[in-house]
Amino acid sequence: MSVSEQAINIPSDTANEIGSAEQLRDPNYFPPLNVSIPLGIQHVMAMFVSNVTPAIIIAGAAGFGFGSNSADFPSMIYMMQMCMLLAGVTTLLQTIGFGAIGARLPIVQGTSFAFIPIIVPLVAGKGVDAMAAVTGGILVGGLLQACLGPFIGRLRFALPPLVTGLIVTMIGLSLLKIGIQYAAGGVPAIGTAEFGSLQNWGVASVVVVVTLGFKFYARGMLSVSAVLIGLIAGYIVAYMLGMVHFGNIAKAAPFALPKIFPFGIEFSVAAILGITLMSFISAIETVGDVSGITKGGANREATDTEIKGATYADGLGSAFSSLFGALPNTSFSQNVGLIAMTGVMSRHVATIGALFLVVCGFIPKVGAIISTVPIEVLGGGVIIMFGMVASAGVKMLSEVDWNSRNMVIFAISISIGLGLMLEPLALQHLPGTAKALMSTGLLPAAVIAIVLNLLMPQEHEMK
């Protein structure tokens, strides 16, 4: 095995089957369709449930979720439809690009979980009409986030491996709880007897075991597609156990077009402030994800052009999504982990996945079929992928000169960030928006690391 093959952890026979090691870490390389299509679908499977779940949570909080009121049901289906359609469109902005917009990397965009703590209080119990203020907040927040694009490159000096590695690691650590919740039965099941049942864990374990088996003991395409094969195996087991339900398929329309401002638009100070601040966090997360992709997939640092293009696409993609009643988009970290795991960095693979999402957006029944995948099955997959995100962060941190200065900066940043994420009640006296932002853990950790890195003397050594 060559040194370049070792750098991306691709077996030599796999590299020979789908391309050389140099080709696999080239974003512009287009693997054969018999390889690209399943890998693209694997990207969709990795993010699908996470992409539509925020819509389900927010619609349920507003009071127009999957309930007995059939008149409200189309609103829920419409939000899920737009989550798929706009995730595909914004992913195309990243992979294909449009002028300065887009990183032209395999960045998969999707509906962000980070905005849920901000949006839920704005819509709780207020029905469909409350979505108008959310739409206005997303539009403004997305545009302001895009304004960071021209400055991101000049701010790279403030984001050395110590900072970006910490951010990527924090992203991975913050997602681990979601992976465990999925595997145990999902957030709605928390507090019930079904949550954490042997059956739930058994199905998730099937996904993990099958994925690891194909990853390390299979060869060629079977090894690269290990996550997809694991998900399929978990789905089959779940179906045999009666965990797969097809009731929502009949409720979904065979074809539907998006509507402009379906919920109306309203400019609320609270919505704009909260969503804009969270958009800045999203920008930081995107920088981390771009760095994670280039480091995990190509063993190099991201360029200023890639980070600037990704920031443009992230912000403008969210603003564009708001026009159709969709929620904010951001780069999906589980797909970063998938790239690090497969070693295939082709942006065209992600483009195929994006086109599939667009099809799902126009044909809601396709999305309804995919949504039959039990959350426990997805849990097994994302446990691996979220862990790979944290691993990518650790790999970036391995390049840091661990003198006492950098150790102290890292120690304070991760202690406060992770500590606040684990114990959000410590922030109970803060206003709602500030509490939501600080309890993410990512924002305080990133800010502390950036500030301390800029202020602390470079050559300082503690005696």
C-alpha positions as CSV (number, residue, x, y, z in Angstrom):
1,M,0.0,0.0,0.0
2,S,1.3,3.4,-0.9
3,V,1.8,6.3,1.5
4,S,-1.0,8.2,-0.3
5,E,-3.4,5.3,0.1
6,Q,-2.6,5.1,3.8
7,A,-3.3,8.8,4.2
8,I,-7.0,8.3,3.4
9,N,-7.2,4.7,4.9
10,I,-8.3,3.1,1.6
11,P,-7.3,-0.5,0.9
12,S,-5.2,-0.8,-2.2
13,D,-7.7,-3.1,-3.9
14,T,-10.5,-0.6,-3.2
15,A,-8.4,2.2,-4.7
16,N,-7.7,0.1,-7.8
17,E,-11.4,-0.8,-8.2
18,I,-12.9,2.7,-8.0
19,G,-9.8,4.9,-8.7
20,S,-6.3,5.5,-7.5
21,A,-5.7,7.0,-4.0
22,E,-4.9,10.3,-5.7
23,Q,-8.2,10.3,-7.6
24,L,-10.2,9.4,-4.5
25,R,-9.0,12.4,-2.6
26,D,-9.6,14.7,-5.6
27,P,-13.0,16.6,-5.3
28,N,-13.2,16.8,-9.1
29,Y,-12.8,13.0,-9.7
30,F,-16.0,11.3,-10.9
31,P,-16.1,7.6,-10.0
32,P,-18.0,5.2,-12.3
33,L,-21.8,5.5,-11.9
34,N,-22.0,2.0,-10.4
35,V,-19.9,3.4,-7.6
36,S,-21.2,7.0,-7.5
37,I,-24.9,6.2,-7.3
38,P,-24.8,3.9,-4.3
39,L,-22.3,6.3,-2.5
40,G,-24.6,9.2,-3.3
41,I,-27.6,7.3,-1.9
42,Q,-25.5,6.4,1.2
43,H,-25.0,10.2,1.8
44,V,-28.8,10.7,1.6
45,M,-29.4,7.8,4.0
46,A,-26.9,9.2,6.4
47,M,-28.7,12.5,6.7
48,F,-32.3,11.8,5.8
49,V,-33.9,11.4,9.3
50,S,-31.8,14.3,10.7
51,N,-32.9,16.4,7.8
52,V,-36.7,16.0,8.3
53,T,-36.7,15.6,12.1
54,P,-36.4,19.4,12.8
55,A,-39.5,20.0,10.7
56,I,-41.4,17.3,12.6
57,I,-40.3,18.8,16.0
58,I,-41.2,22.4,15.1
59,A,-44.5,21.6,13.4
60,G,-45.4,19.5,16.4
61,A,-44.5,22.3,18.8
62,A,-46.6,24.8,16.8
63,G,-49.5,22.4,16.8
64,F,-49.8,21.2,13.2
65,G,-48.0,17.8,13.4
66,F,-49.1,14.3,12.8
67,G,-52.4,14.5,14.7
68,S,-56.0,13.7,14.1
69,N,-56.6,17.0,12.4
70,S,-56.3,16.0,8.8
71,A,-56.6,19.6,7.6
72,D,-53.3,20.4,9.3
73,F,-51.5,17.4,8.0
74,P,-50.5,18.9,4.6
75,S,-48.6,21.6,6.4
76,M,-46.4,18.9,8.1
77,I,-45.9,17.0,4.8
78,Y,-45.1,20.3,3.0
79,M,-42.4,21.2,5.6
80,M,-40.8,17.7,5.2
81,Q,-41.0,18.1,1.4
82,M,-39.2,21.4,1.5
83,C,-36.6,20.1,3.9
84,M,-35.7,17.5,1.2
85,L,-36.0,19.8,-1.8
86,L,-34.0,22.6,-0.3
87,A,-31.4,20.3,1.2
88,G,-30.8,19.1,-2.4
89,V,-30.7,22.5,-3.9
90,T,-28.3,24.0,-1.3
91,T,-26.1,20.9,-1.5
92,L,-25.9,21.6,-5.3
93,L,-24.8,25.1,-4.4
94,Q,-21.9,23.6,-2.5
95,T,-20.9,20.8,-4.9
96,I,-21.4,22.5,-8.3
97,G,-21.2,26.1,-7.2
98,F,-22.4,29.3,-8.8
99,G,-19.7,31.9,-9.2
100,A,-18.1,32.6,-5.8
101,I,-20.9,30.6,-4.1
102,G,-20.1,27.1,-3.0
103,A,-17.0,25.3,-1.8
104,R,-17.1,22.8,-4.7
105,L,-16.5,20.1,-2.2
106,P,-18.7,17.1,-1.2
107,I,-20.5,19.2,1.4
108,V,-24.0,17.9,2.1
109,Q,-26.4,20.5,3.4
110,G,-29.5,19.8,5.5
111,T,-31.9,21.2,8.0
112,S,-30.1,22.3,11.1
113,F,-30.9,21.0,14.6
114,A,-29.1,24.0,16.1
115,F,-32.0,26.3,15.4
116,I,-34.6,24.2,17.2
117,P,-34.1,25.8,20.6
118,I,-34.5,29.2,19.1
119,I,-37.5,28.4,16.8
120,V,-39.6,26.2,19.2
121,P,-40.3,29.0,21.7
122,L,-41.3,31.3,18.8
123,V,-44.0,28.9,17.5
124,A,-45.0,26.9,20.6
125,G,-48.8,26.4,20.5
126,K,-49.3,29.2,18.0
127,G,-50.2,27.2,14.9
128,V,-49.2,27.7,11.3
129,D,-49.4,31.5,11.5
130,A,-46.3,31.6,13.9
131,M,-44.2,30.3,11.0
132,A,-44.3,33.8,9.4
133,A,-41.9,35.3,11.9
134,V,-39.7,32.2,11.6
135,T,-39.6,32.8,7.8
136,G,-38.5,36.4,8.3
137,G,-35.9,35.5,10.8
138,I,-34.4,32.8,8.5
139,L,-34.3,35.2,5.6
140,V,-32.4,37.9,7.5
141,G,-30.2,35.5,9.4
142,G,-29.2,33.7,6.2
143,L,-28.3,37.0,4.4
144,L,-26.3,38.2,7.3
145,Q,-24.4,34.9,7.5
146,A,-23.5,35.2,3.8
147,C,-22.0,38.6,4.5
148,L,-19.3,36.8,6.5
149,G,-18.1,35.2,3.3
150,P,-15.7,38.0,2.2
151,F,-14.1,38.1,5.6
152,I,-13.7,34.4,6.3
153,G,-10.5,34.1,4.4
154,R,-8.9,37.0,6.2
155,L,-10.0,35.5,9.5
156,R,-8.2,32.3,8.9
157,F,-5.3,33.5,11.1
158,A,-7.7,33.3,14.0
159,L,-8.6,29.6,13.2
160,P,-5.4,27.6,13.4
161,P,-5.6,23.8,13.9
162,L,-6.0,24.3,17.7
163,V,-9.2,26.2,17.1
164,T,-10.6,24.3,14.1
165,G,-9.7,21.0,15.6
166,L,-11.5,21.9,18.9
167,I,-14.6,23.1,16.9
168,V,-14.7,19.8,14.9
169,T,-14.2,17.8,18.0
170,M,-17.0,19.7,19.8
171,I,-19.3,19.2,16.9
172,G,-18.8,15.5,17.1
173,L,-19.2,15.4,20.9
174,S,-22.3,17.5,20.7
175,L,-23.9,15.0,18.3
176,L,-23.1,11.9,20.2
177,K,-26.2,12.3,22.4
178,I,-28.4,12.4,19.3
179,G,-26.9,9.2,18.1
180,I,-27.6,7.4,21.3
181,Q,-31.1,8.8,21.5
182,Y,-31.8,7.6,18.0
183,A,-30.5,4.1,18.8
184,A,-32.5,3.9,22.0
185,G,-35.8,4.9,20.2
186,G,-35.8,8.6,19.5
187,V,-36.6,11.7,21.5
188,P,-40.4,11.2,21.5
189,A,-39.8,7.8,23.2
190,I,-37.8,9.3,26.1
191,G,-39.5,8.4,29.4
192,T,-41.4,5.5,28.0
193,A,-40.8,1.8,28.6
194,E,-39.8,1.4,24.9
195,F,-36.9,3.8,25.2
196,G,-33.7,1.9,25.4
197,S,-35.4,-1.4,25.1
198,L,-33.3,-4.5,24.1
199,Q,-35.1,-4.6,20.8
200,N,-34.1,-1.0,19.9
201,W,-30.5,-1.5,20.9
202,G,-30.5,-4.9,19.1
203,V,-31.6,-3.3,15.8
204,A,-29.0,-0.4,16.2
205,S,-26.3,-3.0,17.0
206,V,-27.1,-4.9,13.8
207,V,-26.3,-1.8,11.9
208,V,-23.0,-1.2,13.7
209,V,-21.8,-4.8,13.5
210,V,-22.7,-5.2,9.8
211,T,-21.1,-1.8,9.0
212,L,-17.9,-2.7,10.8
213,G,-17.9,-6.2,9.3
214,F,-18.1,-4.9,5.7
215,K,-15.7,-2.0,6.4
216,F,-12.9,-4.1,7.6
217,Y,-13.4,-7.6,6.2
218,A,-15.0,-6.9,2.7
219,R,-13.1,-5.5,-0.3
220,G,-13.7,-2.9,-3.0
221,M,-17.2,-1.4,-3.3
222,L,-18.6,-3.5,-0.5
223,S,-16.1,-2.0,1.9
224,V,-16.8,1.6,0.8
225,S,-20.6,1.1,1.0
226,A,-20.4,-0.4,4.5
227,V,-22.7,2.2,6.1
228,L,-25.4,1.8,3.4
229,I,-25.2,-2.0,3.7
230,G,-25.4,-1.8,7.5
231,L,-28.6,0.4,7.2
232,I,-30.2,-2.0,4.8
233,A,-29.4,-4.9,7.2
234,G,-30.9,-3.0,10.1
235,Y,-34.0,-2.2,8.1
236,I,-34.6,-5.8,7.2
237,V,-34.3,-6.9,10.8
238,A,-36.6,-4.0,11.9
239,Y,-39.2,-5.1,9.4
240,M,-39.1,-8.6,10.6
241,L,-39.6,-7.3,14.2
242,G,-42.7,-5.3,13.1
243,M,-40.9,-1.9,13.6
244,V,-41.5,-0.6,10.0
245,H,-44.8,1.2,9.3
246,F,-46.1,2.3,6.0
247,G,-49.1,4.4,7.1
248,N,-47.6,7.8,6.2
249,I,-47.1,6.8,2.5
250,A,-50.8,6.9,1.8
251,K,-51.0,10.4,3.3
252,A,-48.3,11.9,1.1
253,A,-49.1,13.3,-2.4
254,P,-47.6,11.7,-5.5
255,F,-46.4,15.1,-6.7
256,A,-46.2,18.6,-5.3
257,L,-44.6,21.9,-6.2
258,P,-43.1,24.4,-3.7
259,K,-44.9,27.6,-2.9
260,I,-43.5,31.1,-2.3
261,F,-43.9,32.2,1.3
262,P,-46.5,29.5,2.1
263,F,-46.7,30.6,5.7
264,G,-46.4,34.4,5.0
265,I,-43.5,36.5,6.2
266,E,-43.1,38.7,9.3
267,F,-40.1,40.5,10.7
268,S,-39.9,39.9,14.4
269,V,-37.0,41.3,16.4
270,A,-36.8,38.2,18.6
271,A,-36.8,35.8,15.7
272,I,-34.3,37.8,13.7
273,L,-31.9,38.2,16.7
274,G,-32.1,34.6,17.8
275,I,-31.8,33.1,14.3
276,T,-29.0,35.5,13.3
277,L,-26.9,34.7,16.3
278,M,-27.4,31.0,15.7
279,S,-26.5,31.6,12.0
280,F,-23.1,32.8,13.1
281,I,-22.6,29.5,15.0
282,S,-23.6,27.7,11.8
283,A,-20.9,29.6,10.0
284,I,-18.3,28.5,12.5
285,E,-19.6,24.9,12.2
286,T,-19.3,25.1,8.4
287,V,-15.7,26.2,8.7
288,G,-15.1,23.2,10.9
289,D,-16.9,20.8,8.6
290,V,-15.0,22.1,5.5
291,S,-11.8,21.6,7.4
292,G,-13.0,18.1,8.5
293,I,-13.7,17.1,4.9
294,T,-10.4,18.3,3.5
295,K,-8.5,16.8,6.4
296,G,-10.4,13.5,6.6
297,G,-10.8,13.0,2.8
298,A,-7.6,14.5,1.4
299,N,-5.2,15.0,4.3
300,R,-4.8,18.7,3.7
301,E,-6.0,22.0,5.0
302,A,-9.0,23.8,3.5
303,T,-8.3,26.8,1.2
304,D,-9.6,30.3,1.8
305,T,-11.6,30.0,-1.4
306,E,-13.3,26.8,-0.2
307,I,-14.2,28.2,3.1
308,K,-15.5,31.5,1.6
309,G,-17.6,29.7,-0.9
310,A,-19.0,27.3,1.7
311,T,-20.0,30.3,3.9
312,Y,-21.7,32.0,1.0
313,A,-23.6,28.8,0.1
314,D,-24.5,28.2,3.7
315,G,-26.0,31.6,4.3
316,L,-27.6,32.2,0.9
317,G,-28.9,28.7,0.9
318,S,-30.8,29.3,4.2
319,A,-32.1,32.6,2.9
320,F,-33.3,31.0,-0.3
321,S,-34.9,28.2,1.7
322,S,-37.0,30.6,3.7
323,L,-38.7,31.7,0.5
324,F,-40.4,28.4,0.3
325,G,-41.2,27.9,4.0
326,A,-38.2,25.7,4.7
327,L,-35.9,25.8,7.8
328,P,-32.3,27.0,8.0
329,N,-29.7,24.8,6.2
330,T,-26.2,24.0,7.3
331,S,-23.5,21.5,6.4
332,F,-24.1,18.1,7.9
333,S,-21.4,16.7,10.1
334,Q,-22.5,13.1,9.8
335,N,-21.6,13.3,6.1
336,V,-18.2,14.7,7.0
337,G,-17.7,11.5,9.0
338,L,-18.9,9.4,6.1
339,I,-16.3,10.9,3.8
340,A,-13.6,10.3,6.4
341,M,-14.8,6.7,6.7
342,T,-15.1,5.9,3.0
343,G,-12.1,8.1,1.8
344,V,-14.1,9.1,-1.3
345,M,-13.9,12.9,-1.6
346,S,-15.6,13.3,-5.0
347,R,-18.1,16.2,-5.0
348,H,-19.9,14.5,-7.8
349,V,-21.0,11.7,-5.4
350,A,-22.6,14.3,-3.2
351,T,-24.2,15.9,-6.3
352,I,-25.9,12.6,-7.1
353,G,-27.2,12.5,-3.5
354,A,-28.4,16.1,-3.9
355,L,-30.3,15.3,-7.1
356,F,-32.0,12.4,-5.3
357,L,-33.1,14.8,-2.5
358,V,-34.5,17.2,-5.1
359,V,-36.6,14.3,-6.6
360,C,-37.8,13.4,-3.1
361,G,-38.8,17.1,-2.7
362,F,-41.0,17.0,-5.8
363,I,-42.4,13.6,-5.1
364,P,-43.4,13.5,-1.4
365,K,-44.2,9.8,-1.6
366,V,-40.6,9.0,-2.2
367,G,-39.6,10.8,1.0
368,A,-42.5,9.1,2.8
369,I,-41.1,5.7,1.8
370,I,-37.6,6.6,3.0
371,S,-39.1,7.9,6.2
372,T,-40.3,4.4,7.0
373,V,-36.7,3.6,8.1
374,P,-37.0,3.3,11.9
375,I,-35.0,5.8,13.9
376,E,-33.2,3.0,15.7
377,V,-31.8,1.9,12.4
378,L,-30.5,5.4,11.7
379,G,-29.2,5.5,15.2
380,G,-26.8,2.6,14.6
381,G,-25.4,4.4,11.5
382,V,-25.0,7.9,13.0
383,I,-23.3,6.5,16.1
384,I,-20.4,5.6,13.9
385,M,-20.5,8.7,11.7
386,F,-20.8,11.2,14.6
387,G,-17.9,9.4,16.3
388,M,-15.9,9.8,13.0
389,V,-16.5,13.5,13.2
390,A,-14.9,13.7,16.6
391,S,-12.1,11.5,15.3
392,A,-11.5,13.9,12.5
393,G,-11.2,16.7,15.1
394,V,-8.7,14.7,17.1
395,K,-6.7,14.1,13.9
396,M,-6.6,17.9,13.3
397,L,-5.5,18.5,16.9
398,S,-2.6,16.0,16.4
399,E,-0.9,18.8,14.4
400,V,-0.9,21.2,17.3
401,D,2.3,21.9,19.2
402,W,1.1,20.9,22.6
403,N,3.1,23.3,24.7
404,S,1.6,24.6,28.0
405,R,0.0,27.6,26.2
406,N,-2.0,25.5,23.8
407,M,-2.9,23.0,26.5
408,V,-4.3,25.7,28.7
409,I,-6.3,27.2,25.9
410,F,-7.7,23.8,24.9
411,A,-8.4,22.9,28.6
412,I,-10.4,26.1,29.4
413,S,-12.3,26.1,26.1
414,I,-13.4,22.4,26.2
415,S,-14.1,22.5,29.9
416,I,-16.5,25.4,29.7
417,G,-18.0,24.4,26.3
418,L,-18.6,20.8,27.1
419,G,-19.5,21.5,30.7
420,L,-22.3,24.0,29.7
421,M,-23.6,21.5,27.1
422,L,-23.8,18.8,29.7
423,E,-25.3,21.0,32.4
424,P,-27.6,23.6,30.7
425,L,-29.3,24.3,34.0
426,A,-26.2,26.3,35.0
427,L,-27.5,28.9,32.6
428,Q,-31.1,29.0,33.9
429,H,-30.8,32.7,34.9
430,L,-29.9,33.9,31.4
431,P,-32.5,35.1,28.9
432,G,-33.9,32.5,26.7
433,T,-31.9,33.3,23.5
434,A,-28.6,33.6,25.4
435,K,-29.3,30.4,27.2
436,A,-30.0,28.5,24.0
437,L,-26.8,29.9,22.4
438,M,-24.5,29.2,25.4
439,S,-25.9,25.7,26.1
440,T,-24.9,24.5,22.6
441,G,-21.4,24.3,24.0
442,L,-20.0,25.0,20.6
443,L,-20.4,28.8,20.7
444,P,-18.7,29.3,24.1
445,A,-15.9,26.8,23.3
446,A,-15.2,28.4,19.9
447,V,-15.3,32.0,21.2
448,I,-13.0,31.2,24.2
449,A,-10.5,29.3,22.0
450,I,-10.4,32.1,19.4
451,V,-10.0,34.9,21.9
452,L,-7.4,33.2,24.0
453,N,-5.5,32.1,20.9
454,L,-5.3,35.7,19.8
455,L,-4.5,37.2,23.2
456,M,-2.1,34.7,24.7
457,P,1.6,35.1,23.8
458,Q,2.7,32.6,21.2
459,E,6.0,31.7,22.9
460,H,4.7,31.5,26.5
461,E,5.7,28.5,28.5
462,M,4.5,28.0,32.0
463,K,7.2,27.3,34.5
